[in-house]
Amino acid sequence: MGINTTRIVKEENKKEFRQILKNKHITVSSHAYDHLSTAQRKLFKDEELINPVIQEQPRKVFLQANKRYALYYRKRKEYLKIILEIENNTITIVSFMNVQEIPRIK
């Protein structure tokens, strides 16, 4: 019995991954905001997560064991990590967080 985890299984080619994203509808899961306070949720807009996925080149893209993708975007002194789930023609942003560094895989 396998457990679906966030363990990185593969680094994806960024250009090929951009092709996967083309012509897909992007939504933000309500779960993505679970770690924000009520006040923060009122200020935070979905576009702040969707725009980097559409407009920016991630530093790294990793496939996780749970079949979700972890994207890392450089922001000031840290990285924005966005977790995506892709099903058919829909991309769902399921989580995000600021992290200090990008993991290294062997």
C-alpha positions, 0 to 999 in steps of 0.5 A: 500500500503506497502513501501519497506524499509531498516527496519530490519524485522528479524535476520537470523541464520548465518549458515542457511544463509551460506547454502542459499549462496552456489552455487550461482554466486555473482556480484556487482551492478554498483550502489554499487559504486555510493558513491565513487569518480571516482579515488576511483572506479579505485582502488576499486575491486569487490573482496573486496566486494565478498571475505567477503561474501564468506570467512568470517563469518558475525557478524549479518545477517538481512532480511530487509523489502525490501527483501534484506539482510544486512550483518555486518562484523567486520573491525578494529574499525568499521563494513562493512555493505554489502547489498545483493539481492538474486534472483534465483542463483544470489547474487547481492551486491547492496550497502556497507558502513562502520558503527560504530555499528550493529543495535539492533532489538527488 
